[in-house]
Amino acid sequence: MVQTLPRPLVVLGLAGLLPQAICLVMALDSANHYFAIAAACCYAAVILSFLGGMWWMAGALSGLREPGVYAMAVAPSLAAWVALLPWCVGWTWPGPSLALLGVLLLASPLADASLASRVALPAGWLRLRIVMAGGLGLLTLAIAAV
């Protein structure tokens, strides 16, 4: 797919779609439905937070002093936290949370593109991020719909 990136980065990055794909298959089975959508919601929130951490580190390693870059990097963790809050008040339906997380994952390459205008990113990175974010975002939205 992207020859300029190290093979383990590409393979393991794409393997990150597997947990959500498994959750989608499990969500179609009524016996595992709630477990699968709960696990999918948690996985999407964790990955979204991970992305923010990557953006934070890219800015820090590049010596950026713009507060907007760090605000952009913190936003995914806050959004993931907000998406998980309904369970804290006893709600048991993660469908809206999954939809929010799916949309944010789909939009996350926009943050990568914004960062790429300020720091050097590896060749092929944006293309891989679009594939990974697109896959994970669409899988998450599919789980929200079942």
C-alpha positions, 0 to 999 in steps of 0.5 A, a space after each residue: 500500500 504505502 511503500 515509504 512507511 515501515 512495513 510493521 507500521 502499515 501492517 499493525 496500523 491496518 490490523 487496528 481495524 480487526 477489533 472493530 470488525 470483530 465487534 461488528 460481527 459479534 453485534 449482529 448476534 443477539 447473545 453478544 450484542 450489548 457486549 460487542 457495542 460496548 467494547 466497540 465504543 470503548 475501542 473507538 474512544 481509546 483510539 481517538 485518544 491515542 490519535 490526540 497523543 500522536 498529534 501532541 507528540 508530533 507538535 512537541 517533537 517539532 518544537 511547535 509553540 502554537 496553542 492551537 496544535 495542542 488544543 487540537 491534540 487534547 480535543 480527541 481525549 475530551 470527546 472520547 470522555 464525553 462519549 463514554 459519560 452516558 454510562 457514568 449516569 446509568 444509560 446503557 445505550 451506546 449507539 449515539 456515542 458510537 455515532 459520535 466517535 465514528 464521525 470523529 474518527 472519519 474526520 481525524 485525517 483533517 487534523 493530520 493534514 493540518 498538522 502536516 502543514 506545520 511539521 514534517 510527517 513521513 511520506 505516505 502517512 496521510 494516505 495511510 491515516 485516511 485508510 485507517 480512519 476511514 475503515 475504523 470510522 465506517 466500522 464504528 458507524 456500522 456498529 452504531 446502526 445495528 
